[in-house]
Amino acid sequence: MKEIYDVVVVGSGLGGLVAANILAKEGLSVCVLEKNNQYGGNLQTFVREKSIFDTGVHYIGGLSEGQNLYRYFRYLGIYDDLILKKMDEDGYDIITFDGDQNEYKHAQGYKNFAASLTAQFPDEAKNIQKYCEAMQKTCDKFPLYNLKLGKPYYDEEELFQLPARDYINSFTSNTKLQAVLAGSNLLYAGEAGKTPFYVHALSVNSYIQSSYRCVNGGSQISKLLVRKLKENGGEAYKHQEVVKFGYEDKKITSVTTKKGKQIKGKLFISNIEPKLTLKLVGEEKFRKSYTKRVDQIESTISAFSLHIVLKPKTFPYLNKNYYHFKDHTKVWDSHSYTQQSWPESYMVSMGIKKNTDDWADQLTAITYMRYEEVAPWADTFNTVAQKNDRGQTYDEFKKAKIEQFLTELEKKFPNIRDCVQSVYTSTPLSYRDYIGCNNGSMYGYSKDVKSPLKSFISPKTRISNLFFTGQSLNMHGILGVTISGVVTSSEILGREYLLNKILEGDNTPKEKPIV
């Protein structure tokens, strides 16, 4: 390692890797520090019995030519090397309900999306069109989402106070169509009376534009970004968990890792959760009102996932995802499950290998789980880099949940038990330990229409050389976190300068920025 770096990035989630790449491309010396065995945060994958599973990235939107994520990935220099599989254009997401044999399709492209739903709800054509227009109009109000100059946060107050459920329901009185339009809300852990419509729009819009799966898993994105970082002179180190920030003369001077290594820098970007960052820096370095507000921000609910290895040639490969609900009138309420009613909703997705044929080798089923359910084992910690056994009671808890979840899956996929070779799980503790998110939160901090500014965290902090990036800043998801990396980098390089570089695809730096 160098004696001192221009930029030290703590955490190698997508936001940190994007910011690191942008700044390295501009000639700065950059060092990324990662605690885990893999780079990438939610982009991490794992292998069970030769089947590759994603931890968090099950499909990606906005990657067709000219679309927003396509343009960002082009600029970063990774698009051409991505191996992608386009999902079913006539139904990439399928919404289903107990007691209803119909499969309601979300199709790619707004014209196709509207036509597909109108075929199933012929009396609702105008209402479906109004919904599509509202989606696009809302997304147009976020400049960086559309690679345009403008304020990073739109200052139209009503936009942040418009509740998703009520606004979607205002387009139609048909309760089944209301449920179908909101049917992929597990993408953002939508809650009735709390989640803003803009979160729904920004989350779903890019998938309507285009939907893809990453062949052999989403970790290819982080691997490509680390490779590009090194090509641009940057450095990245695994197994380097930061446990302390050094502070002198009102600035961060260094970070210290668990192994006792001290890394000095001029600028520091924290890609780990802000709550944890403040503790590592020292909460006394910030205003009490700020630390209190950050501490009180609610995180989104966590998840429980089944990672199922399938017996060969028993379950067909499905080039689509399924979102299933027990009750179509409660699509916004399945996080409020009881022990008896769990799971009230779930998503089923599949990974794809280069050599995938008509048969799937694995599937992942995801549902909500509150952190309180695993609180008895909260003092345990277990990752590949730091292995620990949580004990027999934890194993028994997981076995009971596997059985309960499989019983629900059988209702939708009657032969699934006959296809199961083995089952692995991820709980809120898995997500907490591997991703580093508060209480295993699925999507960082929760957005609330009643307090829209409460969860707002600026990439700039009171400490002049400390910045934040990642899913807790703007929006979660591949696109949202990519944009967070751009926002953070623009605080250092200048917003107009950086956006022009991205728009022009210009990879040549100006004179090396002074830091």
C-alpha positions in Angstrom: 0.0 0.0 0.0 1.0 3.6 -0.6 2.1 5.9 2.2 -0.9 8.1 1.5 -3.8 8.0 -1.0 -5.8 10.7 -2.6 -9.0 8.8 -1.8 -9.7 5.9 0.6 -13.0 4.0 0.0 -14.3 2.0 3.0 -16.5 -0.9 1.7 -16.7 -2.3 -1.8 -20.4 -2.2 -2.4 -21.5 -1.0 -5.8 -21.6 2.7 -4.8 -18.1 2.5 -3.5 -16.8 0.7 -6.6 -18.5 3.2 -8.9 -17.1 6.2 -7.0 -13.6 4.6 -6.8 -13.6 4.0 -10.6 -14.8 7.5 -11.5 -12.1 9.1 -9.3 -9.3 6.7 -10.5 -10.2 7.5 -14.1 -9.6 11.2 -13.2 -6.0 10.4 -12.1 -6.5 10.2 -8.3 -4.8 7.5 -6.3 -7.6 5.3 -4.9 -7.6 2.5 -2.4 -10.7 0.4 -1.7 -10.9 -1.7 1.5 -13.3 -4.6 1.9 -13.9 -6.7 5.0 -15.3 -9.8 3.2 -13.9 -12.6 1.0 -15.6 -11.0 -2.0 -16.0 -7.5 -3.3 -19.4 -6.1 -4.2 -21.8 -5.9 -1.2 -25.2 -7.1 -2.6 -23.4 -8.2 -5.8 -21.8 -11.1 -4.0 -22.6 -14.6 -5.1 -22.1 -18.0 -3.5 -21.9 -21.5 -4.9 -23.7 -24.6 -3.5 -23.3 -27.9 -5.2 -22.0 -26.2 -8.4 -25.1 -23.9 -8.5 -24.4 -20.1 -8.5 -26.7 -18.0 -6.3 -27.0 -14.2 -6.1 -27.3 -12.6 -2.6 -29.2 -9.6 -3.7 -29.2 -8.9 -7.5 -31.7 -11.1 -9.2 -32.3 -8.9 -12.3 -31.4 -5.5 -13.7 -33.3 -2.8 -15.6 -32.4 0.0 -17.9 -29.6 -1.8 -19.7 -30.8 -1.7 -23.3 -28.9 0.6 -25.6 -29.4 4.3 -24.8 -31.1 3.7 -21.4 -29.9 5.1 -18.2 -27.9 2.2 -16.6 -26.6 1.3 -20.1 -25.1 4.8 -20.4 -23.6 4.7 -16.9 -22.0 1.3 -17.4 -20.7 2.4 -20.8 -18.9 5.2 -19.2 -17.5 3.0 -16.5 -16.2 0.7 -19.3 -17.9 -2.5 -18.1 -20.9 -2.9 -20.4 -19.2 -4.7 -23.3 -17.9 -7.4 -21.0 -21.2 -8.1 -19.2 -22.9 -11.4 -20.0 -26.6 -10.9 -19.9 -29.8 -12.7 -20.7 -32.8 -10.6 -21.6 -35.9 -11.7 -19.7 -39.3 -12.5 -21.3 -40.3 -9.3 -23.1 -44.0 -10.2 -22.7 -43.8 -11.0 -19.0 -40.6 -10.5 -17.1 -42.5 -10.2 -13.8 -45.6 -12.3 -13.2 -48.0 -11.3 -10.4 -50.2 -14.1 -8.9 -52.6 -14.6 -6.0 -54.1 -17.4 -4.0 -57.4 -18.6 -5.4 -56.8 -17.0 -8.8 -55.4 -19.1 -11.7 -54.6 -16.0 -13.8 -51.0 -14.9 -14.3 -50.8 -11.1 -14.6 -47.9 -10.0 -16.7 -45.6 -7.0 -16.5 -44.2 -6.7 -20.0 -41.1 -4.8 -21.2 -41.7 -1.4 -22.9 -44.5 0.9 -21.8 -46.6 0.2 -24.9 -46.2 -3.6 -24.4 -46.8 -3.2 -20.7 -50.1 -1.3 -21.2 -51.3 -3.7 -24.0 -50.6 -6.8 -21.9 -52.5 -5.5 -18.9 -55.3 -4.1 -21.0 -55.8 -7.6 -22.5 -56.5 -8.9 -19.0 -58.4 -5.8 -17.9 -60.2 -4.6 -21.1 -62.3 -2.0 -19.3 -59.2 -0.4 -17.7 -57.3 0.7 -20.8 -57.4 4.5 -20.0 -56.6 3.9 -16.4 -53.6 1.7 -17.2 -52.4 4.4 -19.6 -52.7 7.1 -16.9 -50.6 5.0 -14.6 -47.9 4.6 -17.3 -47.9 8.3 -17.9 -47.6 9.0 -14.2 -44.7 6.6 -13.8 -42.7 8.3 -16.6 -43.6 11.8 -15.5 -42.4 11.1 -12.0 -39.1 9.6 -13.2 -38.5 12.6 -15.4 -38.3 14.8 -12.3 -35.0 13.2 -11.2 -32.2 14.6 -13.3 -29.4 12.1 -12.7 -31.9 9.2 -13.2 -32.1 10.6 -16.7 -28.5 11.8 -17.0 -29.4 15.4 -17.0 -28.1 18.4 -15.2 -30.1 19.7 -12.3 -30.4 19.5 -8.6 -29.8 16.0 -7.2 -33.0 16.1 -5.3 -36.0 17.6 -6.8 -37.4 20.4 -4.6 -41.1 19.8 -5.4 -42.4 18.9 -1.9 -45.5 17.2 -3.0 -43.4 14.6 -4.9 -42.0 13.2 -1.7 -45.3 13.3 0.2 -47.3 11.4 -2.4 -48.1 7.9 -1.0 -47.6 5.0 -3.4 -50.5 2.9 -2.4 -53.1 5.7 -2.4 -51.8 7.2 -5.7 -51.8 3.8 -7.5 -55.3 3.1 -6.2 -56.5 6.5 -7.5 -56.0 5.3 -11.1 -58.6 2.5 -10.8 -61.3 1.2 -8.5 -60.5 -2.4 -9.7 -58.9 -3.9 -6.6 -57.2 -6.7 -8.6 -55.6 -4.2 -11.0 -54.5 -2.1 -8.1 -52.8 -5.2 -6.7 -51.2 -6.1 -10.0 -49.8 -2.6 -10.5 -48.2 -2.7 -7.1 -47.4 -6.4 -7.3 -43.6 -6.1 -7.5 -43.4 -3.9 -4.4 -41.1 -6.4 -2.7 -38.5 -4.6 -4.9 -38.6 -1.8 -2.4 -40.4 -3.2 0.6 -43.4 -1.1 0.1 -45.6 -0.2 3.0 -49.1 1.2 3.0 -49.3 4.8 4.2 -45.5 5.2 4.3 -43.8 4.4 1.0 -43.7 7.4 -1.5 -44.8 6.9 -5.1 -41.5 8.1 -6.4 -39.8 5.1 -4.8 -42.2 2.8 -6.6 -41.7 4.7 -9.9 -37.9 4.8 -9.8 -37.7 1.1 -8.7 -40.1 -0.3 -11.3 -39.6 2.0 -14.3 -36.2 0.8 -15.4 -37.4 -2.8 -15.4 -40.4 -1.9 -17.6 -37.8 -0.3 -20.0 -35.8 -3.5 -20.1 -35.1 -6.4 -17.8 -32.0 -8.7 -17.8 -30.5 -11.4 -15.7 -26.7 -11.6 -15.2 -25.4 -14.9 -16.5 -23.4 -16.7 -13.8 -24.5 -14.1 -11.2 -24.3 -10.4 -10.5 -20.7 -10.7 -9.1 -19.5 -10.2 -12.6 -20.3 -6.5 -12.2 -18.1 -6.1 -9.1 -15.3 -8.2 -10.7 -15.4 -6.0 -13.8 -15.4 -2.8 -11.7 -12.4 -4.0 -9.6 -10.6 -4.9 -12.8 -11.2 -1.5 -14.3 -10.2 0.2 -11.1 -6.8 -1.6 -11.2 -6.4 -0.7 -14.9 -6.9 2.9 -13.9 -4.2 2.7 -11.2 -6.5 2.1 -8.3 -6.0 -0.6 -5.6 -8.5 -2.9 -3.8 -7.9 -5.1 -0.8 -10.1 -7.8 0.7 -10.1 -9.0 4.4 -9.4 -5.4 5.5 -12.2 -4.5 7.9 -12.0 -0.9 9.0 -12.6 -0.6 12.8 -11.5 3.0 13.3 -11.2 6.4 11.6 -8.3 8.6 12.6 -9.2 12.3 13.2 -7.0 15.4 13.5 -7.6 19.1 13.0 -11.2 18.5 12.1 -10.4 16.1 9.3 -10.1 12.3 8.8 -6.5 11.4 8.5 -6.5 7.6 8.3 -8.4 4.4 8.8 -7.2 1.4 10.9 -8.2 -2.2 10.0 -8.9 -5.1 12.3 -5.5 -6.4 11.4 -3.9 -3.3 12.7 -3.0 -1.8 9.3 -3.2 2.0 9.1 -4.1 3.5 5.7 -3.7 7.3 5.3 -5.6 9.4 2.8 -6.7 12.9 1.9 -10.3 12.1 1.1 -12.4 9.3 2.6 -15.6 7.8 1.2 -17.6 5.5 3.5 -19.6 2.9 1.6 -20.6 1.3 4.8 -23.8 2.3 6.5 -23.9 5.8 7.9 -25.1 4.7 11.4 -21.9 2.5 11.7 -19.7 5.1 10.1 -20.6 7.7 12.7 -19.7 5.2 15.5 -16.4 4.4 13.9 -15.5 8.1 13.4 -16.9 9.0 16.8 -20.3 10.5 17.2 -18.9 13.4 19.2 -17.3 14.7 15.9 -20.8 15.6 14.6 -23.7 17.7 15.8 -25.9 15.9 18.3 -29.0 16.7 16.3 -27.4 15.0 13.2 -26.3 11.9 15.0 -29.7 11.6 16.7 -31.5 11.9 13.4 -29.3 9.3 11.7 -29.7 7.0 14.6 -33.5 7.3 14.5 -33.9 6.6 10.8 -35.8 3.4 10.3 -34.3 0.7 8.1 -36.5 -1.3 5.7 -37.5 -4.8 6.7 -35.2 -7.7 6.2 -35.7 -11.0 4.3 -35.6 -14.8 4.6 -34.5 -16.6 1.4 -34.6 -20.2 0.3 -31.8 -21.1 -2.1 -32.9 -24.3 -3.7 -30.6 -26.6 -5.7 -32.8 -28.5 -8.1 -32.5 -32.1 -9.2 -31.3 -32.2 -12.8 -34.0 -31.9 -15.5 -36.9 -31.7 -13.1 -37.9 -28.0 -13.1 -38.1 -25.9 -16.2 -36.1 -22.7 -16.5 -38.4 -19.7 -16.2 -37.1 -16.6 -17.9 -39.3 -14.5 -15.6 -39.9 -13.8 -11.9 -43.0 -14.6 -9.9 -44.4 -12.3 -7.2 -47.1 -14.1 -5.3 -49.6 -12.9 -2.6 -52.0 -14.8 -0.4 -54.5 -11.9 -0.6 -54.7 -9.4 -3.4 -56.3 -6.8 -1.0 -53.2 -6.9 1.2 -50.3 -6.4 -1.2 -49.0 -3.5 1.0 -49.3 -5.3 4.3 -47.4 -8.6 4.0 -44.6 -7.3 6.2 -47.1 -7.3 9.0 -47.4 -11.1 9.0 -48.1 -13.3 12.0 -46.2 -16.5 12.8 -49.2 -18.4 11.4 -49.8 -16.4 8.3 -46.1 -16.1 7.2 -45.2 -15.9 4.4 -47.9 -13.7 3.1 -46.0 -12.9 -0.1 -42.8 -14.0 -1.8 -40.7 -13.6 -5.0 -39.3 -16.5 -7.0 -36.4 -15.9 -9.2 -33.8 -18.1 -11.0 -30.2 -17.7 -11.9 -28.8 -18.6 -15.3 -25.5 -20.2 -16.3 -23.8 -19.9 -19.7 -24.9 -23.5 -20.5 -28.5 -23.3 -19.2 -30.9 -25.2 -21.4 -34.6 -25.8 -20.9 -34.1 -26.9 -17.3 -33.2 -24.8 -14.2 -30.5 -25.9 -11.8 -31.6 -23.6 -9.0 -34.2 -21.1 -7.8 -34.4 -18.5 -5.0 -37.5 -17.7 -3.1 -37.5 -14.5 -1.0 -40.0 -13.2 1.6 -40.0 -10.7 4.4 -38.7 -11.4 7.8 -38.5 -9.0 10.7 -35.2 -8.8 12.5 -36.9 -9.5 15.9 -37.3 -13.2 14.8 -33.5 -13.8 14.8 -32.8 -11.5 17.8 -32.0 -14.4 20.1 -28.9 -15.1 18.0 -28.0 -11.4 17.4 -24.7 -11.7 19.3 -23.4 -14.3 16.9 -21.5 -13.5 13.7 -20.8 -15.8 10.8 -19.2 -15.2 7.3 -16.8 -17.1 5.1 -13.9 -15.0 6.4 -15.0 -15.5 10.0 -16.8 -18.8 10.5 -19.0 -19.4 13.6 -21.8 -21.8 14.4 -25.0 -20.1 15.7 -26.1 -23.3 17.4 -28.7 -25.9 17.4 -31.7 -23.7 18.2 -30.9 -21.5 15.2 -30.7 -24.6 12.9 -34.1 -25.7 14.2 -35.5 -22.3 13.6 -34.4 -22.3 10.0 -35.7 -25.9 9.4 -39.1 -24.9 10.7 -39.1 -21.8 8.4 -38.0 -23.9 5.4 -40.9 -26.3 5.9 -43.4 -23.4 6.3 -42.1 -21.6 3.2 -42.0 -24.8 1.0 -45.6 -25.5 2.0 -46.6 -22.1 0.6 -44.5 -22.6 -2.6 -46.2 -25.9 -3.2 -49.5 -24.1 -3.7 -48.1 -22.2 -6.7 -45.6 -24.9 -7.8 -47.3 -28.2 -6.8 -44.3 -30.5 -7.8 -41.6 -28.4 -6.3 -40.7 -30.8 -3.4 -40.1 -33.6 -5.9 -37.6 -31.3 -7.6 -35.6 -30.2 -4.6 -32.1 -31.7 -4.2 -31.1 -29.5 -1.3 -32.1 -26.2 0.4 -29.9 -23.4 1.9 -31.1 -20.3 3.6 -30.3 -16.7 4.2 -31.8 -14.9 7.2 -31.6 -11.3 8.5 -28.4 -12.3 10.3 -26.9 -13.5 7.0 -27.6 -10.1 5.3 -26.4 -8.2 8.4 -23.1 -10.1 8.5 -22.3 -10.2 4.8 -23.7 -6.9 3.6 -23.2 -4.9 6.8 -26.7 -3.4 6.7 -28.5 -2.4 9.9 -30.6 -5.4 11.2 -30.2 -7.1 7.8 -32.2 -4.4 6.1 -33.1 -5.2 2.5 -32.9 -1.7 1.0 -31.1 0.6 3.4 -33.1 3.4 5.0 -36.9 3.5 4.7 -38.5 6.5 2.9 -41.6 7.9 4.6 -44.1 10.3 3.1 -44.9 11.7 6.5 -41.2 12.7 7.1 -39.6 12.9 3.7 -36.5 14.7 4.9 -35.8 12.5 7.9 -34.2 9.8 5.9 -32.3 12.2 3.6 -28.5 11.8 4.0 -26.2 14.1 2.0 -23.0 12.6 0.5 -21.2 15.5 2.2 -20.6 15.5 6.0 -19.7 18.1 8.5 -16.1 16.7 8.2 -14.9 18.3 5.0 -13.0 15.3 3.7 -15.5 12.6 4.6 -18.2 11.5 2.2 -21.0 8.9 2.1 -22.1 6.7 -0.8 -24.4 3.6 -1.2 -28.0 2.6 -0.9 -28.7 4.6 2.2 -28.3 7.9 0.3 -30.5 8.1 -2.7 -32.2 4.9 -3.9 -31.3 1.2 -3.6 -30.9 -1.2 -6.5 -28.2 -1.4 -9.1 -29.3 1.8 -10.8 -30.0 3.7 -7.6 -26.7 2.8 -6.1 -24.8 3.5 -9.3 -26.3 7.0 -9.2 -25.2 7.4 -5.6 -21.6 6.7 -6.6 -22.0 9.4 -9.3 -23.5 11.9 -6.8 -20.7 11.3 -4.3 -18.0 11.6 -7.0 -19.6 14.8 -8.3 -19.1 16.4 -4.9 -15.4 16.0 -5.4 -15.1 16.6 -9.2 -18.0 18.9 -9.9 -21.5 17.9 -11.0 -21.5 19.5 -14.4 -18.0 18.4 -15.3 -18.7 14.8 -14.4 -22.0 14.5 -16.1 -20.6 16.0 -19.3 -17.9 13.3 -19.1 -20.5 10.6 -18.8 -22.7 12.0 -21.5 -19.8 12.3 -23.9 -18.3 8.9 -22.9 -15.1 10.8 -22.4 -12.6 8.8 -20.4 -9.7 11.3 -20.5 -9.2 13.2 -17.2 -8.8 17.0 -16.9 -5.8 18.1 -14.9 -5.5 15.9 -11.8 -8.0 17.3 -9.3 -6.5 18.9 -6.2 -7.6 17.1 -3.0 
